[in-house]
Amino acid sequence: MLQELKHLLFDVYSKSIGYFVNPQKRIYWIYILTSIALATFVFFRHSRKKDPNKGLISFLFPKENLFSKTAFVDYAFLVFNAFIKLFIIATFSYAAKKYHYDITEWLLHNFGLPSKTYSIGILTTFYLITLLITGDFSYYILHLLYHKIPFLWAFHKVHHSSTALNPVTQYRIHPVELIINNLRALIVLTLVNAAFDYVNRGYFSPQTYFGVNIILITFNSWGANLRHSHIKLTYFNWLENWIISPFQHQIHHSSQKELYDKNLGSKLAIWDRIFGTLVKSKDVEELKVGLGEKDKHYKSFFQNIINPFKSLFNSNY
């Protein structure tokens, strides 16, 4: 019994606090350091001019973002959802492998071996592009549905209930949304992996996964942690037509209701541009995040777990 409890606690650690030492996770300590470096650049380039009396340390690590009640709710979700992931990730991983194999076998049975072979370089390049586009587009569509369908918004607004953003806010997700998000990822990864496994005649090279890691490392190193922060890191105006900047995502967290369903993309801004939900940094000066008048119902961790269910039956929540 004690041994099982020990293993359980270790698994929870690896899926929560262990994120800081896992290069696959956004809050990996090296990515945190690169974000601090970018935030320091913002301080000397812009913020110090607006408020000469504010020091670098207080700018980088404000108490209201890191040590407030809303921040500790973020931290609680990071640990609590680790328990949820222990069960759903094991189930989803098994399902992904099974359906990956079944789909590849179905393709081979119905279409036979591909007549043409491709080099690892070509396959890897097209795989990365396909995974980026399908993953980002499916994320956008699901995110849009979270904001348009009342049942889904009831759970997604937990993420928007933070009134002071910090990098751990990205893990402030209701367990219901966590399960839905993992289902989306499962479907996309399974279909794309099976298709490319078929084209590659059943052999998925390690170089392919390495390429995915390079994209992840690049994204996480270039200020991904600042998306949930108080740091106004913007991109060139033309670049924000293509890639969502950290401040553009902060705009999405605005307490102004008209900005709730703007900048829904994960990495790419092209979907927001196509569907008319793009707002660029130059169009927003001051920003306050949260749910506005609904904040009072989502202050504690317990409220964030229970009140989404209450809101399905009571509009006051």
C-alpha positions in Angstrom: 0.0 0.0 0.0 2.8 2.4 1.0 4.7 1.5 -2.2 1.6 2.2 -4.4 1.1 5.5 -2.7 4.8 6.4 -3.2 4.5 5.6 -6.9 1.3 7.6 -7.1 2.9 10.7 -5.5 5.9 10.4 -7.8 3.7 10.3 -10.9 1.8 13.3 -9.6 5.1 15.1 -9.1 6.4 14.2 -12.6 3.1 15.5 -14.1 3.0 18.8 -12.1 6.1 20.1 -10.3 8.2 17.9 -12.6 7.2 20.1 -15.5 9.9 22.5 -14.5 12.6 19.9 -15.4 10.8 18.4 -18.4 11.9 19.9 -21.8 8.6 18.8 -23.3 6.7 21.2 -21.1 6.4 24.9 -21.6 7.4 25.8 -18.0 10.7 23.9 -18.4 13.3 26.0 -16.5 15.3 26.9 -19.6 12.2 28.2 -21.3 11.5 30.2 -18.1 15.0 31.7 -18.4 14.6 32.7 -22.0 11.2 34.3 -21.2 12.9 36.3 -18.4 15.5 37.4 -20.9 12.8 38.6 -23.3 10.9 40.3 -20.4 14.1 42.1 -19.4 14.4 43.3 -23.0 10.8 44.7 -22.8 11.7 46.4 -19.5 14.7 48.3 -20.9 13.1 49.0 -24.3 9.7 50.1 -23.2 8.5 49.8 -19.7 11.2 51.7 -17.9 10.5 54.7 -20.0 6.8 54.7 -18.8 7.6 54.2 -15.2 11.3 55.2 -14.4 10.8 54.5 -10.6 10.0 50.8 -11.2 12.9 48.4 -10.8 13.7 45.3 -12.9 13.0 42.8 -10.2 9.6 44.2 -9.3 8.7 44.4 -13.0 9.7 40.8 -13.6 8.2 39.2 -10.5 5.2 41.2 -9.3 3.5 39.9 -6.2 0.0 40.2 -7.7 0.9 37.8 -10.5 2.9 35.2 -8.5 1.7 35.3 -4.9 -1.9 36.4 -5.0 -5.0 34.2 -4.4 -5.6 33.8 -8.1 -2.0 32.6 -8.6 -2.4 29.9 -6.0 -5.5 28.7 -7.7 -3.3 28.3 -10.8 -0.8 26.3 -8.8 -3.6 24.1 -7.3 -4.9 23.3 -10.8 -1.4 22.3 -11.9 -1.2 19.7 -9.1 -4.9 18.6 -9.2 -4.9 18.0 -12.9 -1.8 15.8 -12.5 -4.1 13.3 -10.8 -6.5 13.5 -13.7 -3.7 13.0 -16.2 -2.6 9.8 -14.5 -5.8 8.2 -15.6 -6.7 9.9 -18.9 -3.2 9.9 -20.4 -2.7 6.2 -19.8 -6.1 5.5 -21.5 -5.5 7.9 -24.3 -2.0 6.6 -25.0 -3.3 3.1 -25.3 -6.1 4.3 -27.6 -3.7 6.3 -29.8 -1.4 3.3 -30.4 -4.3 1.0 -31.1 -6.1 3.3 -33.6 -2.8 4.3 -35.1 -2.1 0.7 -35.9 -5.7 -0.1 -37.0 -5.8 2.9 -39.4 -2.4 2.1 -40.9 -3.5 -1.6 -41.4 -6.8 -0.5 -43.0 -4.9 1.7 -45.4 -2.5 -1.1 -46.3 -5.3 -3.6 -46.7 -7.4 -1.3 -49.0 -4.7 0.5 -50.9 -1.7 -1.8 -50.7 1.8 -0.6 -50.2 2.5 2.9 -51.6 4.1 2.7 -55.1 6.4 5.6 -54.5 8.9 6.1 -51.7 10.1 9.4 -50.3 13.3 10.4 -48.5 13.3 10.9 -44.8 13.9 14.6 -45.3 10.8 15.1 -47.5 8.6 13.0 -45.3 9.8 14.8 -42.1 9.2 18.2 -43.7 5.7 17.4 -44.9 4.9 15.7 -41.6 5.9 18.8 -39.5 3.9 21.1 -41.8 0.9 18.8 -41.7 1.0 18.4 -38.0 1.4 22.1 -37.4 -1.5 23.1 -39.6 -3.9 20.4 -38.5 -3.0 20.7 -34.9 -3.3 24.5 -34.9 -6.5 24.6 -37.0 -8.2 22.0 -34.8 -7.1 23.9 -31.7 -8.6 27.1 -33.2 -12.0 25.4 -34.1 -12.2 23.8 -30.6 -11.3 27.1 -28.9 -13.9 28.9 -31.0 -16.5 26.3 -29.9 -15.5 26.8 -26.2 -16.5 30.5 -26.6 -19.6 30.0 -28.7 -21.3 26.9 -27.1 -22.7 27.7 -23.5 -22.0 24.2 -22.3 -18.3 24.3 -23.3 -17.9 28.0 -22.2 -19.1 26.9 -18.7 -15.9 25.0 -18.3 -13.5 27.1 -20.4 -14.2 30.2 -18.4 -12.3 28.7 -15.6 -9.1 29.4 -17.6 -10.3 33.0 -18.1 -11.1 33.5 -14.5 -7.5 34.3 -13.6 -7.2 38.0 -12.8 -3.4 38.1 -12.8 -1.6 36.0 -15.4 1.5 33.9 -14.8 3.1 31.1 -16.8 1.3 28.4 -14.7 -2.1 30.0 -15.7 -2.0 27.8 -18.9 -2.6 24.8 -16.6 -5.6 26.5 -15.0 -8.0 24.2 -16.9 -11.1 22.5 -15.6 -10.8 18.7 -15.7 -13.7 18.5 -18.2 -11.9 20.8 -20.6 -8.6 18.9 -20.0 -10.3 15.6 -21.2 -11.8 17.3 -24.3 -8.4 18.9 -25.1 -6.7 15.5 -24.9 -9.3 14.0 -27.1 -8.7 16.6 -29.8 -4.9 16.0 -29.6 -5.5 12.2 -29.7 -7.6 12.4 -32.9 -5.2 14.7 -34.7 -2.1 12.9 -33.8 -3.6 9.4 -34.5 -4.8 10.4 -38.0 -1.7 12.3 -39.0 0.7 9.7 -37.6 -1.2 6.8 -39.2 -1.3 8.5 -42.6 2.4 9.2 -42.6 3.2 5.8 -41.2 1.4 4.4 -44.2 3.2 6.6 -46.7 6.5 5.7 -45.1 5.6 1.9 -45.3 5.1 1.4 -41.7 8.4 2.9 -40.4 8.2 6.2 -38.6 11.7 7.5 -38.2 13.1 8.9 -35.0 14.2 12.0 -37.0 10.5 12.8 -37.5 9.9 13.1 -33.8 13.1 15.0 -33.4 11.8 17.6 -35.9 8.6 18.0 -33.9 10.7 18.6 -30.8 12.7 21.3 -32.6 9.4 23.2 -33.4 8.3 22.8 -29.8 11.6 24.0 -28.4 11.6 27.0 -30.8 8.1 28.0 -29.8 8.7 27.6 -26.1 12.0 29.4 -26.2 10.6 32.4 -27.9 8.4 33.8 -25.2 5.7 31.2 -25.0 5.6 31.6 -21.2 4.9 35.3 -21.7 1.5 34.5 -23.2 0.2 34.2 -19.7 2.0 37.0 -18.0 1.9 40.8 -17.5 4.8 41.3 -20.0 3.7 43.2 -23.1 5.8 41.4 -25.7 4.5 42.3 -29.2 5.7 41.3 -32.6 6.1 43.4 -35.8 2.7 44.5 -37.0 3.0 42.4 -40.2 4.2 39.4 -38.3 1.1 39.4 -36.0 -0.9 38.6 -39.2 0.8 35.2 -39.2 1.9 34.4 -35.7 0.1 35.1 -32.4 2.4 37.2 -30.2 2.3 36.9 -26.3 0.5 40.2 -26.0 -2.1 39.1 -28.5 -2.9 36.1 -26.3 -3.1 38.4 -23.3 -5.7 40.4 -25.3 -7.7 37.2 -25.5 -7.8 37.1 -21.7 -9.2 40.6 -21.5 -12.1 41.2 -19.2 -13.8 43.2 -22.0 -16.5 40.9 -23.3 -15.9 42.0 -26.9 -12.4 40.6 -26.7 -13.3 37.2 -25.2 -13.5 35.5 -28.6 -10.6 37.2 -30.3 -7.1 35.8 -31.0 -8.2 32.2 -30.6 -5.2 30.6 -32.4 -2.4 28.8 -30.6 0.6 29.5 -32.7 -0.7 30.7 -36.1 -2.7 33.9 -36.6 -4.0 32.9 -40.0 -7.1 31.3 -38.7 -8.1 34.4 -36.7 -7.4 36.4 -39.8 -9.5 34.2 -42.1 -12.5 34.0 -39.6 -12.3 37.7 -38.5 -11.3 37.1 -34.9 -7.8 38.7 -35.1 -6.9 41.7 -32.9 -3.4 43.1 -33.2 -1.4 44.6 -30.4 -1.4 48.1 -31.8 -5.2 48.2 -31.3 -5.2 47.6 -27.6 -3.4 49.9 -25.1 -4.6 49.1 -21.6 -5.6 45.6 -20.5 -7.4 44.1 -17.6 -7.8 40.3 -17.5 -10.5 38.1 -16.0 -14.2 37.6 -16.2 -15.3 41.0 -15.2 -18.4 41.0 -13.0 -18.3 37.2 -12.9 -14.9 37.1 -11.1 -16.5 36.9 -7.7 -17.8 33.4 -8.5 -14.4 32.1 -9.5 -12.0 33.2 -6.8 -11.2 29.9 -5.0 -10.1 26.6 -6.4 -13.3 24.9 -5.1 -15.4 27.6 -6.9 -13.6 27.0 -10.1 -14.2 23.2 -9.9 -17.9 23.4 -8.8 -19.3 26.6 -10.3 -19.0 25.6 -14.0 -21.6 22.9 -13.2 -23.8 25.4 -11.4 -23.6 27.8 -14.3 -25.2 25.3 -16.6 -28.4 25.7 -14.6 -28.0 29.2 -13.2 -27.0 32.2 -15.4 -25.7 34.1 -12.4 -22.6 32.0 -12.4 
